[in-house]
């Protein structure tokens, strides 16, 4: 059968994740992989997981294995409400924060509508935006507040002058993926004020916020404007990604559209997983485990930064993240990290080329490195190998 004529127009806008293709191509345990955004398995408290699961079964019985409410089970929403100070009617549970990105795009963007984002930005979000045939406009970061405001206002003006509509702005303000950088409070205020001025929403993706290793927390964009911002959270980096759970905080009118949308997607988030998450978070186990995870990741971040300093050749620079899982390398302008990738992988080391995170395909002299997944020993060996391949010490 010839299948080409059967596929929808949307499939023309799909593009493959180079990260997922790496996983198909090689066994991550057989190479030095700085490519994925995997948390360390050392942060999974397996014995406490077992105990929490037993408690969930004992407490909820067969209810834990039945269909549940589309908006999420009450017990998990109550725990989130108490932890973050958000009313329950403003909380929607999702099947991962990636689904949160997808449902926000699905309810807000029509083909040809514009989504604003930073440049670079999270690859999984770019995939979702383009699958709905939205136009994605990236804005490079400017350090000075007034230049920051001018860059975003100019991007908005160009969109409006072209006769198109901005539907929302997507941003990871804390320890951004891929750069690891964090927006200042002033930058968050500027983006929220522009959204309110021009009448679009902000989707604040916040999977790494609680993984801070240095510096002081910055208020969320949601806290600045709860009716303008949809805040996405995730259990994947603070609990375990295998549970596939996240949440959205937002205006109830917007969440109602997401509620109806999810009924056609998965009916409800995984119920047993939600009860386990509610027990784990509500019992204090999550916070106790976060202390250990933060200590581990701080050590790995500091190790990678010191190894880069010791081994990378002149002309290579990198970000110094206060948290999260990633840092971003910039090589000389004539370097091509896409072309170099096979050389690196054949030698046994993997990264993600920075151009895949750009809306315009630029930034080919950049790469993203993850420091959470491998052991300190393998991080050391892997960075030394990568540096040697790049002509370093």
C-alpha positions as CSV (number, residue, x, y, z in Angstrom):
1,X,0.0,0.0,0.0
2,X,1.1,3.6,-0.7
3,X,0.8,5.4,2.6
4,X,1.9,8.9,1.5
5,X,-1.5,10.1,0.5
6,X,-3.1,9.0,3.8
7,X,-1.0,11.1,6.3
8,X,-2.5,14.3,7.6
9,X,-1.1,17.8,6.8
10,X,0.2,18.0,10.4
11,X,2.7,15.2,9.8
12,X,4.5,17.5,7.4
13,X,5.4,19.7,10.3
14,X,6.8,16.9,12.5
15,X,10.5,16.8,13.0
16,X,12.6,14.2,14.7
17,X,14.3,14.8,18.0
18,X,18.1,14.4,17.5
19,X,18.3,13.4,21.2
20,X,15.9,10.5,20.8
21,X,17.6,9.4,17.6
22,X,20.9,9.2,19.6
23,X,19.2,6.8,22.0
24,X,18.0,4.6,19.1
25,X,21.5,4.6,17.7
26,X,23.6,3.7,20.7
27,X,23.4,2.3,24.2
28,X,23.9,5.2,26.6
29,X,25.8,3.1,29.0
30,X,28.4,2.2,26.4
31,X,29.4,5.8,25.7
32,X,30.1,9.0,27.5
33,X,26.6,10.6,27.1
34,X,26.2,14.3,27.8
35,X,23.3,14.3,25.4
36,X,20.0,13.5,27.2
37,X,18.3,15.3,30.1
38,X,18.2,12.2,32.2
39,X,18.3,12.6,36.0
40,X,20.7,10.3,37.8
41,X,19.3,7.0,38.9
42,X,21.1,7.6,42.2
43,X,18.4,10.1,43.0
44,X,15.7,7.4,42.9
45,X,15.1,6.2,46.5
46,X,14.0,2.7,45.5
47,X,13.2,1.4,49.0
48,X,11.1,4.5,49.8
49,X,9.4,4.1,46.4
50,X,8.4,0.5,47.4
51,X,7.2,1.7,50.8
52,X,5.2,4.6,49.3
53,X,3.6,2.3,46.7
54,X,2.5,-0.1,49.5
55,X,1.1,2.7,51.4
56,X,-0.8,3.9,48.3
57,X,-2.3,0.5,47.8
58,X,-3.2,0.1,51.4
59,X,-4.8,3.5,51.6
60,X,-6.7,3.7,48.3
61,X,-7.2,0.0,47.4
62,X,-8.8,-0.6,44.1
63,X,-9.4,3.1,43.6
64,X,-5.8,3.5,42.8
65,X,-6.1,1.3,39.7
66,X,-9.5,2.7,38.4
67,X,-10.1,5.5,36.0
68,X,-9.8,8.9,37.6
69,X,-10.8,12.5,37.2
70,X,-9.5,14.3,34.1
71,X,-8.2,17.2,36.2
72,X,-6.3,14.8,38.4
73,X,-7.0,13.1,41.6
74,X,-8.1,15.3,44.5
75,X,-5.4,14.1,46.8
76,X,-2.5,15.1,44.5
77,X,-4.1,18.5,43.7
78,X,-4.5,19.1,47.5
79,X,-0.8,18.3,48.1
80,X,0.3,20.7,45.3
81,X,-2.1,23.4,46.5
82,X,-0.6,23.2,50.0
83,X,3.0,23.1,48.8
84,X,2.8,26.0,46.3
85,X,-0.1,28.1,47.8
86,X,-2.2,27.8,44.6
87,X,-6.0,27.2,44.9
88,X,-7.1,23.8,43.7
89,X,-9.4,25.2,41.0
90,X,-6.2,26.6,39.4
91,X,-4.4,23.2,39.3
92,X,-4.6,20.7,36.4
93,X,-2.6,17.4,36.5
94,X,-0.9,16.4,33.2
95,X,0.7,13.2,31.9
96,X,4.2,14.9,32.1
97,X,5.0,18.5,31.6
98,X,5.7,17.7,27.9
99,X,1.9,17.1,27.6
100,X,1.4,20.5,29.4
101,X,3.4,22.2,26.6
102,X,1.4,20.2,24.0
103,X,-2.1,20.9,25.4
104,X,-1.3,24.6,25.8
105,X,-0.3,24.8,22.2
106,X,-3.3,22.8,21.1
107,X,-5.9,25.0,22.8
108,X,-4.2,28.3,21.9
109,X,-2.5,28.2,18.5
110,X,-4.0,27.9,15.0
111,X,-1.8,27.2,12.0
112,X,0.1,30.5,11.2
113,X,-0.3,31.9,14.7
114,X,2.9,33.0,16.3
115,X,4.6,31.6,19.4
116,X,7.4,33.7,20.8
117,X,10.3,32.1,22.6
118,X,13.9,32.6,23.6
119,X,16.6,31.7,21.1
120,X,17.8,29.0,21.9
121,X,14.8,27.2,23.4
122,X,13.7,23.7,24.5
123,X,13.7,21.3,21.6
124,X,10.6,19.4,22.8
125,X,8.6,22.6,22.9
126,X,9.8,23.5,19.4
127,X,8.6,20.1,18.2
128,X,5.2,20.6,19.7
129,X,4.7,24.2,18.3
130,X,5.6,23.1,14.8
131,X,3.5,20.0,14.9
132,X,0.5,22.4,15.2
133,X,1.9,24.5,12.3
134,X,2.5,27.5,14.4
135,X,5.2,30.0,13.4
136,X,7.9,30.2,16.1
137,X,9.8,33.4,16.5
138,X,12.9,33.3,18.6
139,X,14.4,36.3,20.4
140,X,18.1,36.2,21.4
141,X,18.9,37.2,25.0
142,X,20.0,40.7,25.8
143,X,21.6,41.3,29.2
144,X,20.8,44.9,29.8
145,X,17.1,45.3,30.9
146,X,16.3,48.1,28.4
147,X,17.8,46.2,25.5
148,X,16.0,43.1,26.7
149,X,12.7,45.0,26.5
150,X,13.5,46.5,23.2
151,X,14.4,43.1,21.6
152,X,11.1,41.5,22.7
153,X,9.0,44.6,21.8
154,X,10.6,44.7,18.3
155,X,9.8,41.0,17.8
156,X,6.2,41.6,18.8
157,X,5.9,44.6,16.5
158,X,7.3,42.7,13.5
159,X,4.7,39.9,14.0
160,X,1.8,42.4,14.3
161,X,3.0,44.4,11.3
162,X,3.0,41.2,9.2
163,X,-0.7,40.7,10.0
164,X,-0.2,37.7,12.3
165,X,-1.2,37.2,15.9
166,X,0.9,36.3,18.9
167,X,-0.9,33.7,21.0
168,X,1.7,33.1,23.7
169,X,5.3,33.4,24.8
170,X,7.1,30.2,25.9
171,X,9.9,30.5,28.4
172,X,11.9,28.4,30.8
173,X,13.0,31.1,33.3
174,X,14.9,29.0,35.7
175,X,18.0,27.1,34.6
176,X,16.9,27.1,31.0
177,X,17.2,24.1,28.7
178,X,19.6,24.2,26.8
179,X,21.6,27.2,28.2
180,X,21.3,26.7,31.9
181,X,20.7,30.4,32.4
182,X,18.1,32.1,34.7
183,X,16.0,35.2,34.0
184,X,16.3,38.0,36.5
185,X,13.2,39.3,38.3
186,X,13.3,42.4,36.1
187,X,13.4,40.4,32.9
188,X,10.4,38.3,34.1
189,X,8.5,41.5,34.9
190,X,9.2,42.9,31.5
191,X,7.9,39.8,29.7
192,X,4.7,39.7,31.8
193,X,4.1,43.4,31.2
194,X,4.5,42.9,27.5
195,X,2.1,40.0,27.5
196,X,-0.5,42.1,29.3
197,X,0.1,45.1,27.1
198,X,-0.3,43.1,23.8
199,X,-2.9,40.6,25.1
200,X,-1.2,37.2,24.9
201,X,-0.4,34.5,27.5
202,X,2.9,33.4,28.9
203,X,3.6,29.6,29.2
204,X,6.2,29.3,32.0
205,X,7.9,25.9,31.8
206,X,9.5,25.2,35.2
207,X,10.8,21.6,35.4
208,X,14.1,22.5,37.0
209,X,13.1,25.2,39.5
210,X,13.6,23.2,42.6
211,X,17.1,22.0,41.5
212,X,19.0,25.1,42.6
213,X,22.6,24.7,43.7
214,X,23.7,28.4,44.2
215,X,22.2,31.8,44.3
216,X,18.8,33.0,45.5
217,X,15.4,31.9,44.1
218,X,13.6,34.3,41.8
219,X,9.8,34.7,42.0
220,X,7.9,32.7,39.3
221,X,6.3,34.6,36.5
222,X,3.0,33.0,37.6
223,X,3.3,34.7,40.9
224,X,3.7,38.0,39.1
225,X,0.5,37.6,37.0
226,X,-1.5,34.4,37.7
227,X,-4.2,35.3,35.1
228,X,-1.6,35.9,32.4
229,X,0.8,33.0,33.0
230,X,0.3,29.3,32.7
231,X,2.9,27.6,34.9
232,X,4.1,24.1,34.0
233,X,5.6,21.9,36.7
234,X,7.0,18.4,36.5
235,X,7.7,15.4,38.8
236,X,10.3,14.0,36.2
237,X,13.3,15.9,37.6
238,X,12.4,16.0,41.3
239,X,10.8,12.6,41.7
240,X,11.3,10.2,38.7
241,X,10.5,10.6,35.0
242,X,9.0,7.1,34.8
243,X,5.9,8.3,36.6
244,X,5.1,10.7,33.7
245,X,3.4,13.3,35.8
246,X,3.3,17.1,35.7
247,X,0.9,20.0,36.5
248,X,-0.4,23.3,35.2
249,X,-1.3,26.3,37.3
250,X,-3.5,28.8,35.6
251,X,-6.7,30.8,35.2
252,X,-9.7,28.4,35.6
253,X,-11.2,29.5,32.3
254,X,-8.1,28.5,30.5
255,X,-7.7,25.3,32.5
256,X,-11.3,24.3,31.5
257,X,-10.3,24.3,27.9
258,X,-7.3,22.1,28.8
259,X,-9.6,19.8,30.8
260,X,-11.9,19.2,27.8
261,X,-8.8,18.8,25.5
262,X,-7.3,16.1,27.7
263,X,-10.6,14.1,27.6
264,X,-9.8,13.4,23.9
265,X,-6.1,12.6,24.7
266,X,-5.8,10.3,27.6
267,X,-9.1,10.7,29.6
268,X,-7.1,11.1,32.8
269,X,-3.4,11.1,34.0
270,X,-2.2,7.8,35.4
271,X,-4.1,7.3,38.6
272,X,-1.8,5.0,40.6
273,X,1.2,7.2,39.8
274,X,-0.7,10.2,41.1
275,X,-1.5,8.5,44.4
276,X,2.1,7.5,44.8
277,X,3.2,11.1,44.0
278,X,0.7,12.5,46.5
279,X,2.0,10.2,49.2
280,X,5.7,10.8,48.4
281,X,5.3,14.6,48.3
282,X,2.8,14.9,51.2
283,X,4.8,12.7,53.6
284,X,8.0,14.9,53.3
285,X,9.9,12.2,51.5
286,X,10.2,14.3,48.4
287,X,11.9,17.2,50.3
288,X,14.2,14.9,52.1
289,X,15.2,13.2,48.8
290,X,15.6,16.7,47.1
291,X,18.3,17.6,49.6
292,X,20.3,14.6,48.5
293,X,19.7,15.2,44.8
294,X,20.7,18.8,45.0
295,X,23.9,17.9,46.8
296,X,24.7,15.2,44.2
297,X,24.0,17.5,41.2
298,X,25.9,20.5,42.7
299,X,29.0,18.2,43.0
300,X,28.6,17.1,39.4
301,X,28.0,20.7,38.1
302,X,31.1,21.9,39.9
303,X,33.1,19.0,38.6
304,X,32.2,19.7,35.0
305,X,32.9,23.4,35.3
306,X,36.3,22.7,36.8
307,X,37.1,20.1,34.1
308,X,36.1,22.5,31.3
309,X,38.4,25.1,32.8
310,X,41.3,22.7,33.0
311,X,40.9,20.9,29.6
312,X,39.1,23.0,27.0
313,X,41.1,24.8,24.3
314,X,41.3,28.6,24.1
315,X,38.3,30.1,22.4
316,X,35.7,27.8,24.0
317,X,33.3,29.4,26.6
318,X,30.4,28.0,28.6
319,X,27.6,29.0,30.8
320,X,27.7,28.7,34.7
321,X,24.2,27.6,35.7
322,X,23.0,28.1,39.2
323,X,20.9,24.9,38.9
324,X,19.2,22.5,36.5
325,X,20.9,19.8,34.5
326,X,22.7,21.6,31.6
327,X,25.3,24.0,30.5
328,X,26.0,25.4,27.1
329,X,29.3,25.5,25.2
330,X,30.2,28.1,22.6
331,X,33.1,27.3,20.2
332,X,34.8,29.7,17.7
333,X,32.5,30.9,14.9
334,X,33.9,28.6,12.3
335,X,33.3,25.4,14.3
336,X,30.3,23.2,13.2
337,X,29.0,21.0,16.0
338,X,26.5,19.3,13.7
339,X,29.3,18.2,11.3
340,X,31.5,17.3,14.2
341,X,28.9,15.1,15.9
342,X,29.8,11.8,14.1
343,X,33.5,12.3,14.9
344,X,32.6,12.6,18.6
345,X,30.2,9.7,18.7
346,X,32.6,7.4,16.9
347,X,35.1,8.3,19.6
348,X,32.6,7.4,22.2
349,X,31.2,10.8,23.4
350,X,27.7,12.3,22.7
351,X,26.3,15.8,23.0
352,X,23.5,17.7,21.4
353,X,24.3,20.3,18.8
354,X,23.1,23.8,19.8
355,X,21.5,24.6,16.5
356,X,18.7,22.1,17.2
357,X,17.5,24.4,19.9
358,X,17.5,27.5,17.7
359,X,14.3,28.6,15.8
360,X,16.4,29.7,12.9
361,X,18.9,26.8,12.7
362,X,21.8,29.1,13.7
363,X,24.3,28.6,16.5
364,X,26.1,25.7,14.8
365,X,29.2,26.5,16.9
366,X,27.4,25.6,20.2
367,X,26.5,22.4,22.0
368,X,24.5,21.4,25.1
369,X,26.1,19.2,27.8
370,X,24.2,17.4,30.5
371,X,25.9,16.9,33.9
372,X,23.3,14.9,35.8
373,X,23.2,11.5,34.2
374,X,26.7,10.0,34.4
375,X,28.9,9.3,37.5
376,X,31.6,11.8,38.4
377,X,34.2,9.3,37.1
378,X,32.6,9.1,33.7
379,X,32.0,12.8,33.6
380,X,35.7,13.3,34.1
381,X,36.7,10.8,31.4
382,X,34.1,12.1,29.0
383,X,35.0,15.8,29.3
384,X,38.7,15.0,28.9
385,X,37.9,13.0,25.8
386,X,35.7,15.7,24.3
387,X,38.2,18.4,25.1
388,X,40.9,16.3,23.4
389,X,38.8,15.9,20.3
390,X,38.3,19.7,20.2
391,X,42.0,20.3,20.4
392,X,42.3,21.0,24.1
393,X,44.7,19.8,26.7
